[in-house]
Amino acid sequence: MRMGTDAKDFEEILEEAASGESELTIVERLLQAKGEELLLLAKKADEIRRNQVGETVTYVINRNINFTNICINNCRFCAFKRRPNDSDAFVLNPSEIKQKVREALNLGATEVCLQGGIHPHLRLDYYVELLQSIREVSEDIHIHAFSPQEIFSIAEKEGMTIEEVLRVLRREGLDSMPGTAAEILSDRVRNLICPKKIKTKEWVEIIETAHRLGIPTTATIMYGTVESAKERAEHLLIIREIQRRTGGFTEFIPLPFVGSKTELGKKIKGPSLMDSLRLHAVARIVLGKYIRNLQASWVKLGPRGAQLMLLAGANDLGGVLLEENITREAGGKWGQYIPPETIRELAVEIGRKPAQRSTLYEILEFF
């Protein structure tokens, strides 16, 4: 294969990548597409999306529950963290959790998503109590909860293995996990932007253990900080290899860095919309054979930005996300909730068919 830069050469690279088996040098090259190449890239991703998942654009009705904002980590891209003695620090109790679940059910939610800071003192029994509180309100609502970082922290405090912790949580009602805390799966980058977080190897181990136990997860990438095109490419290939081995990822979610109110945001603007377009397109081309669903985050990109990603490989707009706090506190502009009608309009405007889904991508209703 020739690695030239004219359009003809790039089309040859695209055709090779479209097999879904491309190697690192090819993926890195795609992530550097500009100008006419970027248009060709988006067009190819849209074509692959159409062949793999058709014209349906999905979304889920869900609610975020941030159960604590107290955190011992010092991630430079976060403004959500509070110290235990801060005036606005909180830890939700069971009655507060139950009330939030009832509110979610009243809005037609099929999922609650639990995420919190890495609290220095919360033990496994608190996390079990969270799950039990939700199950006391609803046996049916899907509980999507606890990032790999949270699982690691629980295991460390309890002196348990990752598998032991996950088995307990699964028994108490955990249905699936967010594949967050991935950021960029490069220890060089992690040491710069989130030095206290788990390393790449630990993230992979926790995700693969969850999959082995029958707990599906999402997969994410947070891009636009200090990583190189090669490190983005390596991240995508790590995700692809995990999925080859386990089949446990439900979707891939690119998350552009949004952080005007964070330490890192004082030095780095984050990715442009065209950078996001490029990454979504490459994700479809590289991962689509193994992970059918590619989500565009309206919380990070804005509704119109997310709509644009639907033209470059994405087929899902995520959830309505009642009470999204983490991105908002980092400087996000797009609010804490988007009505289902607005999500459906974004799909219809570009000639696509909206559908409400479950967390695991079962279609609940076409519109």
ABEGO torsion letter per residue (X at the ends): XBABABAAAAAAAAAAAAAGABBAAAAAAAAABBEAAAAAAAAAAAAAAAAAAEABBBBBBBBBBBABABBABBBAABAABBBAABAABBBBBAAAAAAAAAAAAAAGBABBBBBBBBBAABBAAAAAAAAAAAAAABAABBBBBEBAAAAAAAAAAAGBBAAAAAAAAAAAGBABBBABGAEBBBAAAAAAABAABBBAAAAAAAAAAAAAAGBBBBBBBBBGBABBAAAAAAAAAAAAAAAAAAGABABBBBBBBBAAABAAAAABAEBBAAAAAAAAAAAAAAAAAABABBBBBAAAAEAAAAAAAAAAGBABAEBAGBGBAAAAAAGBAAEABBBAAAAAAAAAAAGBBBBBBBAAGBBABBX
